[in-house]
């Protein structure tokens, strides 16, 4: 997946690393990397830098402007395995 395809607010599923299978929100994209957080293990104040090739996007988009860790956890909790995985372009 190309970093240009990822946009701020997209919900993505990690496909590689120790966090594989977890859902995150994209907080920003920069220099070919996505910065993701889930509000629990990765806080909004310290997002994880992740290669977009290791992420699978979903059709879910959330508003991450001024979002708190608690609100992010609540939003991502409802997504889980029922998330619509987006088709690759």
PDB file with one MODEL, atoms N, CA, C and O in Angstrom:
MODEL        1
ATOM      1  N   UNK A   1       0.838  -1.177   0.000  1.00  0.00           N
ATOM      2  CA  UNK A   1       0.000   0.000   0.000  1.00  0.00           C
ATOM      3  C   UNK A   1       0.881   1.237   0.000  1.00  0.00           C
ATOM      4  O   UNK A   1       1.874   1.303   0.724  1.00  0.00           O
ATOM      5  N   UNK A   2       0.527   2.178  -0.783  1.00  0.00           N
ATOM      6  CA  UNK A   2       1.275   3.420  -0.897  1.00  0.00           C
ATOM      7  C   UNK A   2       0.816   4.396   0.179  1.00  0.00           C
ATOM      8  O   UNK A   2      -0.374   4.461   0.489  1.00  0.00           O
ATOM      9  N   UNK A   3       1.738   5.148   0.746  1.00  0.00           N
ATOM     10  CA  UNK A   3       1.404   6.111   1.805  1.00  0.00           C
ATOM     11  C   UNK A   3       0.451   7.187   1.300  1.00  0.00           C
ATOM     12  O   UNK A   3      -0.289   7.774   2.090  1.00  0.00           O
ATOM     13  N   UNK A   4       0.456   7.453   0.000  1.00  0.00           N
ATOM     14  CA  UNK A   4      -0.442   8.462  -0.555  1.00  0.00           C
ATOM     15  C   UNK A   4      -1.900   8.033  -0.445  1.00  0.00           C
ATOM     16  O   UNK A   4      -2.792   8.881  -0.410  1.00  0.00           O
ATOM     17  N   UNK A   5      -2.151   6.737  -0.390  1.00  0.00           N
ATOM     18  CA  UNK A   5      -3.508   6.219  -0.299  1.00  0.00           C
ATOM     19  C   UNK A   5      -4.067   6.415   1.106  1.00  0.00           C
ATOM     20  O   UNK A   5      -5.274   6.590   1.275  1.00  0.00           O
ATOM     21  N   UNK A   6      -3.201   6.387   2.108  1.00  0.00           N
ATOM     22  CA  UNK A   6      -3.646   6.565   3.484  1.00  0.00           C
ATOM     23  C   UNK A   6      -3.923   8.038   3.757  1.00  0.00           C
ATOM     24  O   UNK A   6      -3.170   8.920   3.346  1.00  0.00           O
ATOM     25  N   UNK A   7      -5.017   8.277   4.456  1.00  0.00           N
ATOM     26  CA  UNK A   7      -5.379   9.639   4.825  1.00  0.00           C
ATOM     27  C   UNK A   7      -5.612   9.714   6.322  1.00  0.00           C
ATOM     28  O   UNK A   7      -5.926   8.711   6.962  1.00  0.00           O
ATOM     29  N   UNK A   8      -5.459  10.887   6.866  1.00  0.00           N
ATOM     30  CA  UNK A   8      -5.687  11.110   8.293  1.00  0.00           C
ATOM     31  C   UNK A   8      -7.125  10.731   8.638  1.00  0.00           C
ATOM     32  O   UNK A   8      -8.069  11.136   7.960  1.00  0.00           O
ATOM     33  N   UNK A   9      -7.269   9.954   9.693  1.00  0.00           N
ATOM     34  CA  UNK A   9      -8.581   9.533  10.157  1.00  0.00           C
ATOM     35  C   UNK A   9      -8.976   8.138   9.715  1.00  0.00           C
ATOM     36  O   UNK A   9      -9.930   7.573  10.249  1.00  0.00           O
ATOM     37  N   UNK A  10      -8.265   7.569   8.752  1.00  0.00           N
ATOM     38  CA  UNK A  10      -8.582   6.207   8.318  1.00  0.00           C
ATOM     39  C   UNK A  10      -8.276   5.208   9.424  1.00  0.00           C
ATOM     40  O   UNK A  10      -7.302   5.356  10.163  1.00  0.00           O
ATOM     41  N   UNK A  11      -9.108   4.208   9.525  1.00  0.00           N
ATOM     42  CA  UNK A  11      -8.851   3.107  10.445  1.00  0.00           C
ATOM     43  C   UNK A  11      -8.141   2.024   9.647  1.00  0.00           C
ATOM     44  O   UNK A  11      -8.588   1.642   8.566  1.00  0.00           O
ATOM     45  N   UNK A  12      -7.033   1.532  10.189  1.00  0.00           N
ATOM     46  CA  UNK A  12      -6.228   0.526   9.502  1.00  0.00           C
ATOM     47  C   UNK A  12      -5.993  -0.672  10.425  1.00  0.00           C
ATOM     48  O   UNK A  12      -6.079  -0.568  11.649  1.00  0.00           O
ATOM     49  N   UNK A  13      -5.698  -1.792   9.807  1.00  0.00           N
ATOM     50  CA  UNK A  13      -5.370  -3.010  10.551  1.00  0.00           C
ATOM     51  C   UNK A  13      -3.895  -3.306  10.324  1.00  0.00           C
ATOM     52  O   UNK A  13      -3.429  -3.335   9.185  1.00  0.00           O
ATOM     53  N   UNK A  14      -3.171  -3.525  11.401  1.00  0.00           N
ATOM     54  CA  UNK A  14      -1.757  -3.856  11.300  1.00  0.00           C
ATOM     55  C   UNK A  14      -1.616  -5.286  10.806  1.00  0.00           C
ATOM     56  O   UNK A  14      -2.261  -6.196  11.326  1.00  0.00           O
ATOM     57  N   UNK A  15      -0.768  -5.484   9.799  1.00  0.00           N
ATOM     58  CA  UNK A  15      -0.598  -6.801   9.205  1.00  0.00           C
ATOM     59  C   UNK A  15       0.773  -7.399   9.486  1.00  0.00           C
ATOM     60  O   UNK A  15       1.022  -8.544   9.109  1.00  0.00           O
ATOM     61  N   UNK A  16       1.669  -6.664  10.135  1.00  0.00           N
ATOM     62  CA  UNK A  16       3.015  -7.157  10.415  1.00  0.00           C
ATOM     63  C   UNK A  16       3.501  -6.591  11.741  1.00  0.00           C
ATOM     64  O   UNK A  16       3.083  -5.517  12.173  1.00  0.00           O
ATOM     65  N   UNK A  17       4.383  -7.332  12.364  1.00  0.00           N
ATOM     66  CA  UNK A  17       4.948  -6.889  13.631  1.00  0.00           C
ATOM     67  C   UNK A  17       4.228  -7.500  14.817  1.00  0.00           C
ATOM     68  O   UNK A  17       3.296  -8.288  14.655  1.00  0.00           O
ATOM     69  N   UNK A  18       4.668  -7.132  16.010  1.00  0.00           N
ATOM     70  CA  UNK A  18       4.072  -7.710  17.216  1.00  0.00           C
ATOM     71  C   UNK A  18       2.637  -7.248  17.431  1.00  0.00           C
ATOM     72  O   UNK A  18       1.905  -7.843  18.221  1.00  0.00           O
ATOM     73  N   UNK A  19       2.234  -6.195  16.735  1.00  0.00           N
ATOM     74  CA  UNK A  19       0.879  -5.665  16.873  1.00  0.00           C
ATOM     75  C   UNK A  19      -0.054  -6.117  15.747  1.00  0.00           C
ATOM     76  O   UNK A  19      -1.123  -5.534  15.565  1.00  0.00           O
ATOM     77  N   UNK A  20       0.334  -7.143  14.995  1.00  0.00           N
ATOM     78  CA  UNK A  20      -0.483  -7.571  13.858  1.00  0.00           C
ATOM     79  C   UNK A  20      -1.865  -8.000  14.334  1.00  0.00           C
ATOM     80  O   UNK A  20      -2.020  -8.648  15.369  1.00  0.00           O
ATOM     81  N   UNK A  21      -2.854  -7.617  13.547  1.00  0.00           N
ATOM     82  CA  UNK A  21      -4.243  -7.928  13.874  1.00  0.00           C
ATOM     83  C   UNK A  21      -4.940  -6.828  14.656  1.00  0.00           C
ATOM     84  O   UNK A  21      -6.154  -6.890  14.855  1.00  0.00           O
ATOM     85  N   UNK A  22      -4.203  -5.830  15.100  1.00  0.00           N
ATOM     86  CA  UNK A  22      -4.786  -4.732  15.876  1.00  0.00           C
ATOM     87  C   UNK A  22      -5.239  -3.606  14.950  1.00  0.00           C
ATOM     88  O   UNK A  22      -4.692  -3.408  13.865  1.00  0.00           O
ATOM     89  N   UNK A  23      -6.251  -2.876  15.410  1.00  0.00           N
ATOM     90  CA  UNK A  23      -6.782  -1.752  14.639  1.00  0.00           C
ATOM     91  C   UNK A  23      -6.265  -0.438  15.214  1.00  0.00           C
ATOM     92  O   UNK A  23      -6.160  -0.271  16.429  1.00  0.00           O
ATOM     93  N   UNK A  24      -5.945   0.487  14.318  1.00  0.00           N
ATOM     94  CA  UNK A  24      -5.400   1.783  14.680  1.00  0.00           C
ATOM     95  C   UNK A  24      -6.033   2.863  13.817  1.00  0.00           C
ATOM     96  O   UNK A  24      -6.619   2.576  12.773  1.00  0.00           O
ATOM     97  N   UNK A  25      -5.909   4.100  14.260  1.00  0.00           N
ATOM     98  CA  UNK A  25      -6.322   5.248  13.454  1.00  0.00           C
ATOM     99  C   UNK A  25      -5.064   5.955  12.962  1.00  0.00           C
ATOM    100  O   UNK A  25      -4.089   6.091  13.701  1.00  0.00           O
ATOM    101  N   UNK A  26      -5.095   6.398  11.721  1.00  0.00           N
ATOM    102  CA  UNK A  26      -3.976   7.143  11.162  1.00  0.00           C
ATOM    103  C   UNK A  26      -4.086   8.589  11.643  1.00  0.00           C
ATOM    104  O   UNK A  26      -5.075   9.267  11.365  1.00  0.00           O
ATOM    105  N   UNK A  27      -3.071   9.053  12.362  1.00  0.00           N
ATOM    106  CA  UNK A  27      -3.067  10.420  12.880  1.00  0.00           C
ATOM    107  C   UNK A  27      -2.391  11.390  11.928  1.00  0.00           C
ATOM    108  O   UNK A  27      -2.775  12.557  11.846  1.00  0.00           O
ATOM    109  N   UNK A  28      -1.376  10.905  11.203  1.00  0.00           N
ATOM    110  CA  UNK A  28      -0.728  11.738  10.180  1.00  0.00           C
ATOM    111  C   UNK A  28       0.080  10.842   9.266  1.00  0.00           C
ATOM    112  O   UNK A  28       0.413   9.709   9.615  1.00  0.00           O
ATOM    113  N   UNK A  29       0.391  11.362   8.092  1.00  0.00           N
ATOM    114  CA  UNK A  29       1.286  10.688   7.153  1.00  0.00           C
ATOM    115  C   UNK A  29       2.400  11.665   6.834  1.00  0.00           C
ATOM    116  O   UNK A  29       2.177  12.861   6.644  1.00  0.00           O
ATOM    117  N   UNK A  30       3.612  11.117   6.779  1.00  0.00           N
ATOM    118  CA  UNK A  30       4.764  11.995   6.588  1.00  0.00           C
ATOM    119  C   UNK A  30       5.931  11.184   6.027  1.00  0.00           C
ATOM    120  O   UNK A  30       6.263  10.123   6.556  1.00  0.00           O
ATOM    121  N   UNK A  31       6.540  11.670   4.981  1.00  0.00           N
ATOM    122  CA  UNK A  31       7.733  11.067   4.388  1.00  0.00           C
ATOM    123  C   UNK A  31       7.566   9.571   4.124  1.00  0.00           C
ATOM    124  O   UNK A  31       8.482   8.786   4.367  1.00  0.00           O
ATOM    125  N   UNK A  32       6.404   9.185   3.631  1.00  0.00           N
ATOM    126  CA  UNK A  32       6.176   7.794   3.271  1.00  0.00           C
ATOM    127  C   UNK A  32       5.811   6.888   4.430  1.00  0.00           C
ATOM    128  O   UNK A  32       5.736   5.674   4.243  1.00  0.00           O
ATOM    129  N   UNK A  33       5.586   7.413   5.595  1.00  0.00           N
ATOM    130  CA  UNK A  33       5.203   6.611   6.752  1.00  0.00           C
ATOM    131  C   UNK A  33       3.862   7.086   7.304  1.00  0.00           C
ATOM    132  O   UNK A  33       3.473   8.239   7.123  1.00  0.00           O
ATOM    133  N   UNK A  34       3.170   6.182   7.975  1.00  0.00           N
ATOM    134  CA  UNK A  34       1.923   6.527   8.654  1.00  0.00           C
ATOM    135  C   UNK A  34       2.185   6.524  10.153  1.00  0.00           C
ATOM    136  O   UNK A  34       2.895   5.656  10.662  1.00  0.00           O
ATOM    137  N   UNK A  35       1.624   7.474  10.844  1.00  0.00           N
ATOM    138  CA  UNK A  35       1.727   7.548  12.302  1.00  0.00           C
ATOM    139  C   UNK A  35       0.373   7.140  12.863  1.00  0.00           C
ATOM    140  O   UNK A  35      -0.636   7.806  12.627  1.00  0.00           O
ATOM    141  N   UNK A  36       0.361   6.031  13.614  1.00  0.00           N
ATOM    142  CA  UNK A  36      -0.895   5.432  14.049  1.00  0.00           C
ATOM    143  C   UNK A  36      -0.973   5.350  15.565  1.00  0.00           C
ATOM    144  O   UNK A  36       0.045   5.301  16.255  1.00  0.00           O
ATOM    145  N   UNK A  37      -2.205   5.335  16.070  1.00  0.00           N
ATOM    146  CA  UNK A  37      -2.424   5.219  17.508  1.00  0.00           C
ATOM    147  C   UNK A  37      -3.731   4.472  17.751  1.00  0.00           C
ATOM    148  O   UNK A  37      -4.628   4.462  16.908  1.00  0.00           O
ATOM    149  N   UNK A  38      -3.818   3.843  18.929  1.00  0.00           N
ATOM    150  CA  UNK A  38      -5.057   3.177  19.327  1.00  0.00           C
ATOM    151  C   UNK A  38      -5.593   3.691  20.659  1.00  0.00           C
ATOM    152  O   UNK A  38      -6.668   3.278  21.095  1.00  0.00           O
ATOM    153  N   UNK A  39      -4.862   4.579  21.301  1.00  0.00           N
ATOM    154  CA  UNK A  39      -5.302   5.150  22.560  1.00  0.00           C
ATOM    155  C   UNK A  39      -4.998   4.308  23.780  1.00  0.00           C
ATOM    156  O   UNK A  39      -5.202   4.750  24.911  1.00  0.00           O
ATOM    157  N   UNK A  40      -4.509   3.085  23.558  1.00  0.00           N
ATOM    158  CA  UNK A  40      -4.186   2.196  24.682  1.00  0.00           C
ATOM    159  C   UNK A  40      -2.692   1.925  24.726  1.00  0.00           C
ATOM    160  O   UNK A  40      -1.984   2.454  25.584  1.00  0.00           O
ATOM    161  N   UNK A  41      -2.218   1.112  23.812  1.00  0.00           N
ATOM    162  CA  UNK A  41      -0.789   0.812  23.746  1.00  0.00           C
ATOM    163  C   UNK A  41      -0.007   1.930  23.083  1.00  0.00           C
ATOM    164  O   UNK A  41       1.140   2.194  23.441  1.00  0.00           O
ATOM    165  N   UNK A  42      -0.620   2.573  22.132  1.00  0.00           N
ATOM    166  CA  UNK A  42      -0.016   3.702  21.436  1.00  0.00           C
ATOM    167  C   UNK A  42      -0.907   4.910  21.635  1.00  0.00           C
ATOM    168  O   UNK A  42      -2.008   4.989  21.090  1.00  0.00           O
ATOM    169  N   UNK A  43      -0.419   5.839  22.417  1.00  0.00           N
ATOM    170  CA  UNK A  43      -1.185   7.037  22.758  1.00  0.00           C
ATOM    171  C   UNK A  43      -1.171   8.039  21.606  1.00  0.00           C
ATOM    172  O   UNK A  43      -0.294   8.008  20.743  1.00  0.00           O
ATOM    173  N   UNK A  44      -2.154   8.919  21.617  1.00  0.00           N
ATOM    174  CA  UNK A  44      -2.250   9.964  20.610  1.00  0.00           C
ATOM    175  C   UNK A  44      -1.032  10.883  20.686  1.00  0.00           C
ATOM    176  O   UNK A  44      -0.580  11.397  19.663  1.00  0.00           O
ATOM    177  N   UNK A  45      -0.506  11.091  21.876  1.00  0.00           N
ATOM    178  CA  UNK A  45       0.641  11.977  22.052  1.00  0.00           C
ATOM    179  C   UNK A  45       1.952  11.351  21.570  1.00  0.00           C
ATOM    180  O   UNK A  45       2.934  12.064  21.362  1.00  0.00           O
ATOM    181  N   UNK A  46       1.980  10.017  21.388  1.00  0.00           N
ATOM    182  CA  UNK A  46       3.192   9.322  20.934  1.00  0.00           C
ATOM    183  C   UNK A  46       2.807   8.225  19.942  1.00  0.00           C
ATOM    184  O   UNK A  46       2.911   7.041  20.263  1.00  0.00           O
ATOM    185  N   UNK A  47       2.364   8.606  18.738  1.00  0.00           N
ATOM    186  CA  UNK A  47       1.929   7.595  17.771  1.00  0.00           C
ATOM    187  C   UNK A  47       3.091   6.756  17.245  1.00  0.00           C
ATOM    188  O   UNK A  47       4.249   7.173  17.294  1.00  0.00           O
ATOM    189  N   UNK A  48       2.762   5.576  16.746  1.00  0.00           N
ATOM    190  CA  UNK A  48       3.760   4.656  16.210  1.00  0.00           C
ATOM    191  C   UNK A  48       3.992   4.966  14.727  1.00  0.00           C
ATOM    192  O   UNK A  48       3.046   5.147  13.961  1.00  0.00           O
ATOM    193  N   UNK A  49       5.250   5.022  14.349  1.00  0.00           N
ATOM    194  CA  UNK A  49       5.633   5.219  12.950  1.00  0.00           C
ATOM    195  C   UNK A  49       5.600   3.850  12.286  1.00  0.00           C
ATOM    196  O   UNK A  49       6.299   2.934  12.722  1.00  0.00           O
ATOM    197  N   UNK A  50       4.799   3.700  11.241  1.00  0.00           N
ATOM    198  CA  UNK A  50       4.613   2.389  10.620  1.00  0.00           C
ATOM    199  C   UNK A  50       4.693   2.508   9.102  1.00  0.00           C
ATOM    200  O   UNK A  50       4.206   3.471   8.510  1.00  0.00           O
ATOM    201  N   UNK A  51       5.313   1.517   8.496  1.00  0.00           N
ATOM    202  CA  UNK A  51       5.393   1.428   7.049  1.00  0.00           C
ATOM    203  C   UNK A  51       3.997   1.109   6.509  1.00  0.00           C
ATOM    204  O   UNK A  51       3.380   0.145   6.963  1.00  0.00           O
ATOM    205  N   UNK A  52       3.483   1.887   5.557  1.00  0.00           N
ATOM    206  CA  UNK A  52       2.149   1.634   5.011  1.00  0.00           C
ATOM    207  C   UNK A  52       1.995   0.260   4.348  1.00  0.00           C
ATOM    208  O   UNK A  52       0.877  -0.238   4.211  1.00  0.00           O
ATOM    209  N   UNK A  53       3.098  -0.345   3.942  1.00  0.00           N
ATOM    210  CA  UNK A  53       3.023  -1.688   3.362  1.00  0.00           C
ATOM    211  C   UNK A  53       2.579  -2.719   4.394  1.00  0.00           C
ATOM    212  O   UNK A  53       2.116  -3.801   4.033  1.00  0.00           O
ATOM    213  N   UNK A  54       2.718  -2.391   5.663  1.00  0.00           N
ATOM    214  CA  UNK A  54       2.350  -3.303   6.741  1.00  0.00           C
ATOM    215  C   UNK A  54       0.966  -3.011   7.298  1.00  0.00           C
ATOM    216  O   UNK A  54       0.585  -3.549   8.338  1.00  0.00           O
ATOM    217  N   UNK A  55       0.211  -2.160   6.609  1.00  0.00           N
ATOM    218  CA  UNK A  55      -1.123  -1.788   7.060  1.00  0.00           C
ATOM    219  C   UNK A  55      -2.157  -2.149   6.013  1.00  0.00           C
ATOM    220  O   UNK A  55      -1.899  -2.070   4.812  1.00  0.00           O
ATOM    221  N   UNK A  56      -3.330  -2.547   6.482  1.00  0.00           N
ATOM    222  CA  UNK A  56      -4.453  -2.824   5.595  1.00  0.00           C
ATOM    223  C   UNK A  56      -5.555  -1.835   5.954  1.00  0.00           C
ATOM    224  O   UNK A  56      -6.009  -1.790   7.097  1.00  0.00           O
ATOM    225  N   UNK A  57      -5.980  -1.046   4.978  1.00  0.00           N
ATOM    226  CA  UNK A  57      -6.970  -0.030   5.305  1.00  0.00           C
ATOM    227  C   UNK A  57      -8.376  -0.621   5.327  1.00  0.00           C
ATOM    228  O   UNK A  57      -8.661  -1.633   4.686  1.00  0.00           O
ATOM    229  N   UNK A  58      -9.238   0.041   6.083  1.00  0.00           N
ATOM    230  CA  UNK A  58     -10.643  -0.332   6.145  1.00  0.00           C
ATOM    231  C   UNK A  58     -11.458   0.789   5.509  1.00  0.00           C
ATOM    232  O   UNK A  58     -10.908   1.825   5.137  1.00  0.00           O
ATOM    233  N   UNK A  59     -12.746   0.587   5.386  1.00  0.00           N
ATOM    234  CA  UNK A  59     -13.612   1.622   4.827  1.00  0.00           C
ATOM    235  C   UNK A  59     -14.080   2.607   5.892  1.00  0.00           C
ATOM    236  O   UNK A  59     -14.888   3.490   5.605  1.00  0.00           O
ATOM    237  N   UNK A  60     -13.586   2.467   7.107  1.00  0.00           N
ATOM    238  CA  UNK A  60     -13.999   3.318   8.218  1.00  0.00           C
ATOM    239  C   UNK A  60     -13.068   4.515   8.343  1.00  0.00           C
ATOM    240  O   UNK A  60     -11.846   4.374   8.298  1.00  0.00           O
ATOM    241  N   UNK A  61     -13.656   5.688   8.500  1.00  0.00           N
ATOM    242  CA  UNK A  61     -12.900   6.918   8.712  1.00  0.00           C
ATOM    243  C   UNK A  61     -13.497   7.609   9.932  1.00  0.00           C
ATOM    244  O   UNK A  61     -14.716   7.725  10.059  1.00  0.00           O
ATOM    245  N   UNK A  62     -12.625   8.067  10.828  1.00  0.00           N
ATOM    246  CA  UNK A  62     -13.077   8.775  12.019  1.00  0.00           C
ATOM    247  C   UNK A  62     -12.431  10.159  12.068  1.00  0.00           C
ATOM    248  O   UNK A  62     -11.400  10.400  11.440  1.00  0.00           O
ATOM    249  N   UNK A  63     -13.043  11.043  12.809  1.00  0.00           N
ATOM    250  CA  UNK A  63     -12.503  12.399  12.970  1.00  0.00           C
ATOM    251  C   UNK A  63     -11.485  12.363  14.104  1.00  0.00           C
ATOM    252  O   UNK A  63     -11.851  12.139  15.258  1.00  0.00           O
ATOM    253  N   UNK A  64     -10.219  12.582  13.787  1.00  0.00           N
ATOM    254  CA  UNK A  64      -9.163  12.511  14.802  1.00  0.00           C
ATOM    255  C   UNK A  64      -8.690  13.889  15.248  1.00  0.00           C
ATOM    256  O   UNK A  64      -7.724  13.995  16.004  1.00  0.00           O
ATOM    257  N   UNK A  65      -9.347  14.927  14.797  1.00  0.00           N
ATOM    258  CA  UNK A  65      -8.955  16.282  15.216  1.00  0.00           C
ATOM    259  C   UNK A  65      -9.314  16.456  16.690  1.00  0.00           C
ATOM    260  O   UNK A  65     -10.470  16.284  17.076  1.00  0.00           O
ATOM    261  N   UNK A  66      -8.335  16.793  17.499  1.00  0.00           N
ATOM    262  CA  UNK A  66      -8.513  17.008  18.942  1.00  0.00           C
ATOM    263  C   UNK A  66      -9.115  15.798  19.648  1.00  0.00           C
ATOM    264  O   UNK A  66      -9.922  15.962  20.563  1.00  0.00           O
ATOM    265  N   UNK A  67      -8.741  14.598  19.246  1.00  0.00           N
ATOM    266  CA  UNK A  67      -9.283  13.376  19.846  1.00  0.00           C
ATOM    267  C   UNK A  67      -8.450  13.001  21.073  1.00  0.00           C
ATOM    268  O   UNK A  67      -7.238  13.213  21.107  1.00  0.00           O
ATOM    269  N   UNK A  68      -9.119  12.443  22.069  1.00  0.00           N
ATOM    270  CA  UNK A  68      -8.424  11.984  23.273  1.00  0.00           C
ATOM    271  C   UNK A  68      -8.176  10.484  23.162  1.00  0.00           C
ATOM    272  O   UNK A  68      -8.776   9.805  22.330  1.00  0.00           O
ATOM    273  N   UNK A  69      -7.288   9.977  24.006  1.00  0.00           N
ATOM    274  CA  UNK A  69      -7.011   8.539  24.013  1.00  0.00           C
ATOM    275  C   UNK A  69      -8.278   7.742  24.339  1.00  0.00           C
ATOM    276  O   UNK A  69      -8.547   6.712  23.721  1.00  0.00           O
ATOM    277  N   UNK A  70      -9.040   8.223  25.302  1.00  0.00           N
ATOM    278  CA  UNK A  70     -10.257   7.513  25.715  1.00  0.00           C
ATOM    279  C   UNK A  70     -11.271   7.440  24.572  1.00  0.00           C
ATOM    280  O   UNK A  70     -11.838   6.380  24.309  1.00  0.00           O
ATOM    281  N   UNK A  71     -11.493   8.555  23.903  1.00  0.00           N
ATOM    282  CA  UNK A  71     -12.452   8.561  22.799  1.00  0.00           C
ATOM    283  C   UNK A  71     -11.973   7.668  21.656  1.00  0.00           C
ATOM    284  O   UNK A  71     -12.776   6.978  21.029  1.00  0.00           O
ATOM    285  N   UNK A  72     -10.683   7.680  21.387  1.00  0.00           N
ATOM    286  CA  UNK A  72     -10.130   6.828  20.339  1.00  0.00           C
ATOM    287  C   UNK A  72     -10.323   5.357  20.679  1.00  0.00           C
ATOM    288  O   UNK A  72     -10.688   4.567  19.808  1.00  0.00           O
ATOM    289  N   UNK A  73     -10.085   4.979  21.926  1.00  0.00           N
ATOM    290  CA  UNK A  73     -10.306   3.589  22.354  1.00  0.00           C
ATOM    291  C   UNK A  73     -11.756   3.175  22.145  1.00  0.00           C
ATOM    292  O   UNK A  73     -12.030   2.079  21.656  1.00  0.00           O
ATOM    293  N   UNK A  74     -12.680   4.050  22.513  1.00  0.00           N
ATOM    294  CA  UNK A  74     -14.109   3.743  22.373  1.00  0.00           C
ATOM    295  C   UNK A  74     -14.485   3.560  20.909  1.00  0.00           C
ATOM    296  O   UNK A  74     -15.213   2.628  20.565  1.00  0.00           O
ATOM    297  N   UNK A  75     -13.995   4.441  20.049  1.00  0.00           N
ATOM    298  CA  UNK A  75     -14.310   4.342  18.625  1.00  0.00           C
ATOM    299  C   UNK A  75     -13.733   3.074  18.000  1.00  0.00           C
ATOM    300  O   UNK A  75     -14.400   2.415  17.203  1.00  0.00           O
ATOM    301  N   UNK A  76     -12.510   2.735  18.357  1.00  0.00           N
ATOM    302  CA  UNK A  76     -11.868   1.554  17.771  1.00  0.00           C
ATOM    303  C   UNK A  76     -12.419   0.253  18.341  1.00  0.00           C
ATOM    304  O   UNK A  76     -12.374  -0.782  17.677  1.00  0.00           O
ATOM    305  N   UNK A  77     -12.938   0.297  19.564  1.00  0.00           N
ATOM    306  CA  UNK A  77     -13.469  -0.913  20.199  1.00  0.00           C
ATOM    307  C   UNK A  77     -14.630  -1.497  19.397  1.00  0.00           C
ATOM    308  O   UNK A  77     -14.766  -2.717  19.294  1.00  0.00           O
ATOM    309  N   UNK A  78     -15.454  -0.640  18.838  1.00  0.00           N
ATOM    310  CA  UNK A  78     -16.603  -1.094  18.076  1.00  0.00           C
ATOM    311  C   UNK A  78     -16.270  -1.622  16.700  1.00  0.00           C
ATOM    312  O   UNK A  78     -17.135  -2.197  16.039  1.00  0.00           O
ATOM    313  N   UNK A  79     -15.052  -1.445  16.253  1.00  0.00           N
ATOM    314  CA  UNK A  79     -14.694  -1.841  14.889  1.00  0.00           C
ATOM    315  C   UNK A  79     -14.338  -3.320  14.827  1.00  0.00           C
ATOM    316  O   UNK A  79     -15.048  -4.096  14.187  1.00  0.00           O
ATOM    317  N   UNK A  80     -13.275  -3.715  15.467  1.00  0.00           N
ATOM    318  CA  UNK A  80     -12.862  -5.117  15.554  1.00  0.00           C
ATOM    319  C   UNK A  80     -12.989  -5.912  14.282  1.00  0.00           C
ATOM    320  O   UNK A  80     -12.806  -5.372  13.191  1.00  0.00           O
ATOM    321  N   UNK A  81     -13.302  -7.203  14.406  1.00  0.00           N
ATOM    322  CA  UNK A  81     -13.346  -8.106  13.252  1.00  0.00           C
ATOM    323  C   UNK A  81     -14.446  -7.790  12.238  1.00  0.00           C
ATOM    324  O   UNK A  81     -14.405  -8.287  11.112  1.00  0.00           O
ATOM    325  N   UNK A  82     -15.416  -6.980  12.616  1.00  0.00           N
ATOM    326  CA  UNK A  82     -16.505  -6.661  11.693  1.00  0.00           C
ATOM    327  C   UNK A  82     -16.153  -5.538  10.720  1.00  0.00           C
ATOM    328  O   UNK A  82     -17.001  -5.117   9.933  1.00  0.00           O
ATOM    329  N   UNK A  83     -14.930  -5.055  10.764  1.00  0.00           N
ATOM    330  CA  UNK A  83     -14.524  -3.937   9.906  1.00  0.00           C
ATOM    331  C   UNK A  83     -14.567  -4.337   8.442  1.00  0.00           C
ATOM    332  O   UNK A  83     -14.211  -5.454   8.069  1.00  0.00           O
ATOM    333  N   UNK A  84     -15.010  -3.400   7.631  1.00  0.00           N
ATOM    334  CA  UNK A  84     -15.005  -3.588   6.178  1.00  0.00           C
ATOM    335  C   UNK A  84     -13.594  -3.337   5.694  1.00  0.00           C
ATOM    336  O   UNK A  84     -13.112  -2.206   5.742  1.00  0.00           O
ATOM    337  N   UNK A  85     -12.927  -4.377   5.228  1.00  0.00           N
ATOM    338  CA  UNK A  85     -11.574  -4.211   4.678  1.00  0.00           C
ATOM    339  C   UNK A  85     -11.732  -3.645   3.269  1.00  0.00           C
ATOM    340  O   UNK A  85     -12.468  -4.187   2.445  1.00  0.00           O
ATOM    341  N   UNK A  86     -11.035  -2.556   3.014  1.00  0.00           N
ATOM    342  CA  UNK A  86     -11.134  -1.885   1.714  1.00  0.00           C
ATOM    343  C   UNK A  86     -10.406  -2.687   0.655  1.00  0.00           C
ATOM    344  O   UNK A  86      -9.402  -3.346   0.926  1.00  0.00           O
ATOM    345  N   UNK A  87     -10.924  -2.617  -0.539  1.00  0.00           N
ATOM    346  CA  UNK A  87     -10.293  -3.276  -1.676  1.00  0.00           C
ATOM    347  C   UNK A  87      -9.070  -2.473  -2.086  1.00  0.00           C
ATOM    348  O   UNK A  87      -9.091  -1.242  -2.062  1.00  0.00           O
ATOM    349  N   UNK A  88      -8.002  -3.172  -2.464  1.00  0.00           N
ATOM    350  CA  UNK A  88      -6.792  -2.489  -2.943  1.00  0.00           C
ATOM    351  C   UNK A  88      -7.075  -1.834  -4.275  1.00  0.00           C
ATOM    352  O   UNK A  88      -7.815  -2.369  -5.101  1.00  0.00           O
ATOM    353  N   UNK A  89      -6.480  -0.669  -4.479  1.00  0.00           N
ATOM    354  CA  UNK A  89      -6.697   0.070  -5.731  1.00  0.00           C
ATOM    355  C   UNK A  89      -5.646  -0.276  -6.745  1.00  0.00           C
ATOM    356  O   UNK A  89      -5.665   0.248  -7.859  1.00  0.00           O
TER     357      UNK A  89
ENDMDL
END
